Amino acid sequence: MTKRITTFLGILAAVAFSVACAQTDAGITGKVKSKLAADDTVKAYQIDVDTKDKVVTLSGNVDSQAAKDQAVALARGTEGVADVVDNITLAGGSAAMPGENPAMGGGAAPPPGGEGDAAMGGNAPNPEPDRPVGTVMDDAAITAAVKAKLLADPTVGGLKIDVDTRSGVVYLTADHMKNQNEIDVAIKLAKETSGVKSVENKMVVGDAH
């Protein structure tokens, strides 16, 4: 009888340990990878998954917008995931057709400075609205890389900083930075990101309401 109780307690401990591990960054990474491997749309691609403080970063190459969107959706739907940083690029530099919003699956594109720019993580002004498609794709990758760095840094409140990239120039916008040091670190991280030509600071120190 004592042996049975000991075995039962051991099983309970193992289950509790498994549940706890599932909520760690490593556990989340494993669950996201399992979902990607089991999905018919994205399993053929090599997508890297990294998790820090429950924020999942996806990187790699796919050849369709559908596969990119599905990978992000699967990661967002994984238990324990707080946010997803999309660093996935389309092979061959392909992009959505003009007038199509990939996130919405079609329809007219939103005007500059609207919800489309916000989805990319920034609301900075667009000095070059007629940029070539290739430039737009490069800028999107830079925006994602900068955002990932800000989210991973313990000094910077990455979620409150809007990031926008125009022809390699990164615009950082925020109204409620804690202090000048936080601003300086954010600028430094952005400048050290591959592909960034310069950084325009639009961050100010202020109390959040």
Buried (B, 14 or more C-beta within 10 A) or exposed (E): EEEEEEEEEEEEEEEEEEEEEBEEBEBBBBBBBEBBEEBEBBEEBEBEBBBBEEBBBBBBBBEBBEBBBBBBBBBBEBEBBEBBBBBBBBEEEBBBEEEBBBBEEEEEBBEEBEEBBEEBBBBBBBEEEEBEEEBBBBBBBBBBBBBBBBBBBEBBBBEBBBBBBBBEBBBBBBBBBBEEEBBBBBBBBBEEBEEBEEBBBBBEBEEEE
